[in-house]
Amino acid sequence: MEFISKNKSFEDLIFLGKICFDTLTSNIAHKPESNDFCGIYFEGRNRQINCIEDFAAIHSFKVFSRCNYPMLVLSPNPENLLNNNPIYTNVIHIKTPEYNSHDQYSQFMIKDVWNYIPKYFKRLMFFHPDGFLCKFGWENWILNNKIDFVGAAWCHLPSIDINDSGVWKNTGLPRIPVGNGGFSYRSRDICERISNTYGHLKMRESGRTDDRCPPEDLFYSHLINGTQCGKVANIQEAMQFSLDPITPEEYSKKLSFGFHYPRKNNEFQKERNYCLSL
């Protein structure tokens, strides 16, 4: 098996390799099956699901969950090493169109993804090849905090503009400090409601000068938070759930339940340390 992330620096690749090794050498205990939560592993590129990060992300969900929840692999390519692998039970491939850009991915996530996920899966954990779980207890944390959307905190405060008869106007909703979707939890009912209500509108991230749709994680977190139709985690809660990026020291201390994007150094570490101190 190979790494997907061959363009990383040598130091970052070594760090990613350590996390993958730690994860893949953790045993998956026998657990009862449950549909209380569902994992969603998305890969829009037409490639086989057979790289180290693929296995590590899915393995982390199986290891650090209290039950054997289903994992849906949304991918255009059905060829993967997970097929018929007795280690990974309750893993289901769902064929999707091919997407090779972040914009295409966001369009799919905003408008179409709910047509591919069975409606009886309500509590969804989203994984990407660079976002895993790394410790237990996330289920009770989500339920006790009554979270509808949470991802890692951002180092900026984005918002969304809407095109009204050819004129771009800001939504006027509060800017959002939380919502990175690379490793995230989402309430299906709340997100699907936002998709059905606002997904047809022409939108962009505030400050952009092109007509690209906003990143899908900003679309959901900003509109859920602004319309108050559900609860988006605050910055303190986001820090407990996921760090983006996560550094070796933060990973060794298991400061969060999971992460998106391991990196040896974080250029925003001062801002991170401030948020962690809140």
Secondary structure, DSSP 8 states (H G I E B T S, - for coil): ---S-TTS-HHHHHHHHHHHHHHHTS------B--SSEEEEE--SSS-B-SHHHHHHHHHHHHSSSSB--EEEEES---BTTTT-TTSTTEEEEE-----SHHHHHHHHHHTGGGTS-TT--EEEEEBTTB-B-SS-HHHHHHHHT-SEEEEE-SS---EEEEETTEEEE------SEEEEEEEEEEHHHHHHHHHHHTTS-EEETT--S-----HHHHHHHHHHHHTSS-B--HHHHHHHEESSB-HHHHHHT-SSEES-B-S--TTHHHHHHHHH-
